Amino acid sequence: MAVRIRLKRVGGLNDAHFRVVVTDKRSPRDGRFIEEIGTYTPGNGAKHLKLDVERAKAWISKGAQPSDTVRSLLKKAVKAAA
């Protein structure tokens, strides 16, 4: 099973919020997921990111592949935690 860490869109029109989820690669973007490990709300000013870095690293060590966006968000979360 190919596992990915990617964003799941929630929220209304012109009010996007995202959840960072671990999911099977074949699942639809907003479909079934294995585990939710964070949230992300883009905005004009401060960007709000809550991400469980330890769970993300655990999934990556098990072979999960983060999407490009999640990879950059993960770098920002690690940098902010340090």
C-alpha positions in Angstrom: 0.0 0.0 0.0 1.4 3.4 -1.0 0.9 5.9 1.8 1.1 9.6 1.3 1.0 12.6 3.7 -1.1 15.3 2.0 -3.6 18.1 2.5 -7.4 17.5 2.8 -9.4 20.6 2.0 -12.2 21.6 4.4 -14.0 24.9 4.7 -16.2 26.8 2.4 -15.9 28.7 -0.8 -13.1 31.4 -0.5 -12.5 30.2 3.0 -10.0 27.3 2.7 -8.8 25.3 5.6 -6.7 22.2 5.3 -6.0 19.1 7.4 -2.7 17.3 7.1 -3.6 13.6 6.7 -1.9 10.3 6.2 -3.8 8.5 3.5 -3.6 5.7 0.8 -2.4 7.2 -2.4 -5.4 5.9 -4.3 -8.0 7.6 -2.1 -9.6 10.9 -3.3 -8.3 14.2 -2.0 -11.2 14.7 0.5 -11.9 11.0 1.0 -10.8 8.4 3.5 -7.7 8.8 5.5 -5.7 6.8 8.0 -4.7 9.5 10.5 -5.0 13.3 10.8 -1.7 14.8 12.0 -2.3 18.5 11.7 -4.2 21.5 10.4 -3.2 24.4 8.1 -5.0 27.7 7.5 -3.4 29.9 4.8 -4.1 33.6 5.2 -3.0 37.1 4.2 -0.9 37.8 7.3 0.2 35.1 9.7 -0.2 31.5 8.5 -1.6 29.1 11.1 0.0 25.7 11.1 -0.5 23.0 13.8 1.4 19.9 12.9 2.4 16.9 15.0 6.0 16.7 13.8 6.8 13.5 15.7 3.9 11.6 14.1 4.9 12.9 10.7 8.5 11.7 11.2 7.1 8.3 12.4 5.0 7.9 9.2 8.0 9.0 7.0 10.2 6.4 8.7 7.6 3.8 7.9 7.7 4.7 4.2 5.0 7.4 3.8 5.8 10.0 1.1 4.9 13.6 1.9 3.5 15.8 -0.9 5.6 18.8 -2.0 3.4 21.2 0.0 3.4 19.1 3.1 7.2 18.7 2.8 7.6 22.5 2.9 5.1 22.9 5.7 7.0 20.2 7.7 10.3 22.2 7.2 8.6 25.3 8.5 7.1 23.5 11.5 10.5 22.0 12.4 12.2 25.4 12.0 9.5 27.1 14.2 9.9 24.4 16.9 13.7 24.9 17.1 
